[in-house]
Amino acid sequence: MDSNYQDRIPNNVGLGANRTLQRALEHWQPEFLNWWHGLGPSDFNASSVYLRTAISVDTKGWATFDYVKMPDYRWGIFLAQEENDRRAGFGDHFGQPVWQQVPGEHRSTLRRLIVTQGDTEPASVEQQRLLGHTAPSLYDLRNLFQVNVEEGRHLWAMVYLLHAYFGRDGREEAEELLERHSGDADKPRILSTFNEPISDWLSFYMFTYFTDRDGKFQLKSLAESSFDPLSRTCKFMLTEEAHHMFVGDTGIGRVIKRTIEVMKDLGTDDPIALRKAGVIDLPAIQRYLNFWFSSSLDLFGGDSSSNAASYFANGLKGRPDEIKYEDHIEAESSFTLELPDGRGGVREERIPMRNAVNEVVREAYVRDCEKGLARWNRHLEEAGYPQRMTLPSTRFRRTVGSWANVATNPEGKPITKEEFNSHLDEWLPTPDDRAYVHSVMHGVFERGKMASWIAPPERGINTQPINFEYVRFQ
């Protein structure tokens, strides 16, 4: 597949041969840039940033590094290489040729899936737009902007599908993607997690670890789709998504490492003493973790879902890494859910496996999240401290599914609402936590320097040293 990097819109989808589509996207482009200038990273558009830009989908071209001013970033449209004779990998159409066009009976459902995914991409940019001012280093500032421009490119990827395959309805949906805004009282983003403010870097690291990891699983589910253009689009997006999770994983790890250093220096793990020393105490980190992990769990949807069953049956959205499962049709199989019994206990219920797809994917997500905790806890173990970061139960603080609004403790044990409310300050970030974390957020823009609350990274970006000039200010 040849890539055209000379067009106004770099692409490998033959945009130049489809003048109608090209004109439609070129008409959308100024609106996108208006959105970027208005709601993208605040006050850094004149800076030159050492960014990775995709210019093709091969191993040499998808990660090209150079200094770029963010408004000049080449937001392109790239699909992964086409697989010869690709067949549907799951559901009732298993083994049949995949679709290159949208089947009429699935048109509205596929459009809604694409719009929902597309809506998350600009939402996260809006959530993070002010973070640059308090970046703990040039390295971190560059990573923030890399995440931002790639989320912008992922928006372009979804907008291309809407324009190319859904006609006037798709064009209107693409326009509305720029009309909804994170946290807007009248036109909020579709999913509630993407309306949460991200005004400090600990929240940013938690978001990129937990919420972007949900994005990874959603993209992997859509990459299994029998609608081949959607599948190929998401497969390429996944190559970029990995860096976003790396930013969160290493960011949280660096916060914990710095806290351990000060715990050793002071000879105490007392939160008050650690805050006086300018680092973030472990209990506060755990409370932030509880908040963002539980918020991200709801993004998978209900644990028993007729929509998920329909998506699976019709080959629209599958399970990540479908090839690893033995049964790709799941017409007769079942799954056991643990549900609240309404009396403060738990009961089991068998449901059709197709209806449990959301829960199957959520369980895979939890296992993936645990890998990061093992790395962070290794820092504590090697330093000789007994504390460990833990994931709360998937029942904790849920607003979607069978456990929605059911009071439990972080271990998942049902409790009374009064007991839940009385322990909130132990389990979730308090106003004091947020005020303290905000108080240590000061921009550090000198090469090689780090804020006092975070350890330096182990290595730089693209073999560059840590003290590299990742951002050049104008």
N, C-alpha and C positions, 0 to 999 in steps of 0.2 A: 504494500500500500504506500503510494507516494504521498509525501507531505508537501504542502505548499506554504512556505513561511513568508512569502513575499506579499500575499494579499493583506488587506486591512485586518482580516480575521484569519490567522494561521489555522490550517486545518488539513486533515487527511481524509475528508469526506467528499472531495470533488466539488467543493462549493462553487468554484469558478464556472463549472459546467451547468449550474442551475441558477440562472440569473434572477429568477423570481425569489428563490429562497435567499440568495445572497443579498438582494436589495432589502428584503424584510429584516434580515439580521443586521444589516448596516443601518437600517432605520432604528432598530432597538439599541444599537451600540451607544449613541449619544445619551439616551436615557440612562443606560447603565453607568456611563461616566458621570452624569449628573448625580446619580445615587452615590457613586463612590466618593465624589468630592463632598457631598453633603453628609453622608453617614458612614463613610469609610474611616480609616485611621486619621485621627484629628491632628492637623498641623505638621504633618511630616511629608506632604506630597512633593516638596522641593528637595528632599533628601535623596541621595543616591544610596541604594541598599544592595548588598551583595546577595542576590537572589538566584534561586534555581528556576529555570524556565524550561518548559517542555517545548521542543521544536519538532519532535517526532516520537513515535512509540517504540523505536528500537532502543537497545541498551545504551547506545552512545548519545542518542538525541533527546531522551526524555528528561535528562538532568544536566542542563547546560548552565554554568555559573558565570555571572558577570554583574557589574554594577548597573542598576536600573532604577529610575525614578518610578515609583509605583503607578502613577497615572499612565506611564508609558509602557507598562508591563504588557506583553503580548498574550492576552487571554485567548487561547486557541481552542479549537474543537477537535478532539482526538479520540478515536475509537481504537480499541485493541485489534490486533490482527484478526481477520476473519478466519474461522475454523472451517475447513472443507467438510461438507456433508454433516454439519452439526445436527444432532438430534435432540429432541426434548428429553431432559434428564429425569423427569419426575411427573407424577400426576396421571390423569386419564389419557393424556397424549404422549405418554412415555414411548420413546423410540421413533416417533414421527418427526419429519423434518421441521426445523424451527421456522418461525415466521420472519420474513423480511419486511412485511407490511402489517399494520395493525388489523387484526380480525374485527369486523364490525361489532360482533357481540361483546367484545372485551374493550371497546374503545373508551368508554367513560371510566372503567375501572383502572385501566392502564394510565390514563391521563391523570387520575387522582393520585395514583402511586408516584408518578413522576413529579407532580406538583408538590406533594408532601415532602419528597426528598429534596426537591429544588428549593423549597421554602426555608429549609434549615441552613442552607449555605450562606445567603446574605445575612440571615439572622445572627449567626455567630460573629460575623464581621461587625455588625451593629452593636452587639453586646460588648465587644472588646475595643471599641473605637477610641476610648480615652486612655487605654492602658500604656501607650507609648510614653506618656509623660512621667510615669513612675517605674520605668524599666530598671531592673537591678543591674544591668550591664548592656553593653553594645551587642554582645552575643545574644542575649535574651531579646533585645529589641529587634534584632534581625530575624530571630525565630518567630516572633509575633507577626512580623510583616510577611514572612514566608507563608505562615498559616493563612493570613488574611488574603493574600493574592491568590492562593490556591483554592480557597473557598470561593473566591470570585470566579475562578476558572470552572469550578464544579457547577456553579450557577449557569455559566455559559453552556456547559455540557447538557444540562437539563433543558435549557431554553432551546438549544438546537433541536432536541427531540420533539419538543412541543411545536416548534415552527415547521419542522420537516414532515411530521407524521399526523398532526392533528388539526391542520387547517386553521380556519378563523377562530375556533374555540381555543386552539393551542396558542395562537398569537395573543388572544385576550388574557389567557392565563399567564403568559410570559410577562405581560404588562403589569398584572396584579402582583407578581412576585416582587416588583419594585415599589408597590403601593402599600403593602403591609410592612410594618416596622416592629422590631423587637420592643416589647413593653408598651406599645401604643394602646391607649385606652379604647380607641374606636376601631383600629385595624391592627390587632396584634398578630404575631406569627401564629401559625396553625398549632404547633405543639408547645405546651406550657413551659417546658424546660428552656425553650429558646426565647422566652420572655423574662427569664431571671437575669438580674443585673450581674455583670462581671466587672467589678470595680477595683479588684485587688489581684495581685499575681498569684496568691495561693489559690484563689478561685479559678484563675485561668489555668493553672497546672491541673487542678482537679477536673476542670471541664475538658481539657484536651486529653486527659487520661481516661476518664469515665464516659463522658458524653461523646467524644469523637470515637471512642471504642464502640459505642452503640452504632455510630455512623458506619464503622467498618463492617459490623454484622449486617446492617441494613443493606449496604452495598454488595456484600457477598451473597445475600439472599436474592437481590435483584440481578446479580451477575449470573444466576442460575436460570433466569427467565427464558421462556421460549420465544419472546420477542427479541430477536437477535440484536438489533441496534441498541436496545437498552442494556442487554447483557454485556456487549462489547464496550459500551460507554462506562459502565460501572467497573469493569475489570481494569480499565486504565486509571480510573479515579483512585482505585485501591493502591496503586503504586505511590501516589502522592499522600494518601491518608496516613500511611505508615509514619511519616515524619511528624505529623500532628500528635500522634500517640507517643512518639519518642520524646517530644517536647514535654508532655505531661509526666511521663514516667521518670525521666531524668530530673525534671524540675522538682517533683515531690521528693525524690531521693536526695537531691542537693539541699533542700530545706531541712530534711531530717539529719543529714550529715553535719550541717552547720550547727544545728541544735545540740547534737551529740558532742561536738567540739567544745561548746560553751559549757555543757553539763560537766565535762571533764575538768575544764579550767576552774569552774566554780566549786566542784565537788558536791553538786546538788542537782536534783531534777525538779526542784520547787518551781512551779509556774510563775510565781511572782518574781522570784530572783532572776529567772530566765528572761522575763519580759523587761525587767530593769536593765538587763544586759543587751537588750535589743534583738533577741531571737524569738522564734515562735515555739511555744511549748508543745510537747507531744499531745497532751489532751486536747488542745485546740485543733491541732492537725487532724486528730481522729474525729472530732466533731465536724470539721469541714468535709472529711472523707464520707462520714455518714450521710451528710446532706446531699452531696453530689452523686454518690452511688445510688441512693434511694430515688433521687430525682430521675436518674438515667434509666432505672429499671422500668418505669412506666412507659418509656418510649417504645417498648416492644409490644405494647397492647395487652389485651386481656388474656388470662391463662387458658380460658376456653373461648374460642372465637370462631364463629361461623364465617366471618370474613377471611380469616387465615385459612380455613378449610377450603373455601371457594378459590382463593388465590392458588393454593397448592393443587387442587383438583384440575384447575384450568391451565396450569403451567405458567402462571403469571409471576409468582414469587415463591421461591423454594426455601430450602434449608441451606445454610452455608456449607460448602464442601459436600454437596449431595453425594458425590461418588463414594464417600466413606460409609454410607448407610447400605444395609443389605436390601431392604425393601424400598423401592423408589415409587411405589404406587400407594401403599399404605391404605388400601381399601377396606381391609378387615381388621387391622391391628388397633390396639388401644393403648392408653396412657393413664397412669394413676396420678391424680391430683390430690394434694393435701389442702383441705378447705376448712374454714372456721365452721364450727358446729352450732354457733349461736349461743352456746352455754359456757363460753370461756375455754373451750377445748378445740380439738382438731379431729376431723373425720376424713376418710378417704373416699374418692369417687373415681370410677373408671369412665373415661370419655374416649371417643374416637381419636386416633392419633392425628388425623388431619386437623381436628379442632384444637389440638394441643401444640401445633407448630410454633406458635409464639412462645410457649413455655419451654419447648425444646431448645429454641434459639436463645432464650434468656438464660437457660442453664449453661449453655456453651459460653455465653458472654461472661457469666460469673466465674467459670473456670479460667477464662482468659484473664480476667481482672486479678485473680489470685496470684498470677505469675509476678506481677509488679509488686504485690505485697511481700512476696518471698524475697525479692531483691531488697526492698526497703528494710525488712526485718533483719536481713543479713548484716546491715550496718549496725543495728542495735546489738545483735548477737556477738559480732566481732568486737564490739566495744565493751562487752560484758554487762550490758543492761538487760533486765528481765522484761521490759515493756515490749509489746508487739502491736503493730497496726493490724486491725481486723476488719473484715467486711461485715456489716450488719446482715441480718437475715433478709431474704427477699420478701418477707412479709412486712418488714418494718417500714412505716411511713408511706404506705402505698395509697395512691388515689385512683388507680385503675385496676380492674380485675376483681377476683373473689375476695382479696384481702383489702380492698379499697375501704378506707375509713374505719378499719378494724384496729383497735389499739393493741400494740404489742411492744415488748421491749426489744432492744437490738438483737437479742438471741432468737426472736421470733415467738416468744411465749405470749399468748393473749393475756392482757391485763385490762383493768378498768380505764376508762378515759381520764378519770381523776388521777390515777397513778401515772398514766402517760404524761399528762400535763405537768405533774409535780416533778418529773425527771427531765423535762425538756432541756433545761440548762446543762445537764450532764451529757446529753446525747447529740444536741444540735448546736451550731454556732450561736452564741449569745450576742446581744448588742455590745457588750464589753469586748468580746472576742473580735467582732468586726471592727470596732473602733480602734482596738489595739493594732490589729493587722494593718488597717489603713494608716495608722500613725507611723509605721516603719516603712511605708512605701514612698521612697524618694528616688527620683531618677538618678542613675549613675551612668554618665556618658563619657568617662575617660577610658581610653583604651586599656584593656586588661584589668580594670578595676571591677569589684563586685560589691553589691550592697552587703551590709553587715549580717543580714539574716539568711544568707544563702551561700553555699559553698560554690567554688568555681566548677565548671564541667571538667570531665576527664580529658576531653579533646575538643578541638575546634571543628568547624564545618568544612567539609571538602578538603581535608588535610591542612587547613589553615591553622595557625597557632591561636591560642585563646585570646591573645592581645592583638589580634588582627583588627583592622579598621572595618568592622562589619557594616557600619553606617557612616556615611559622610554627610555632614550637615551643611546646608547652604545658608 
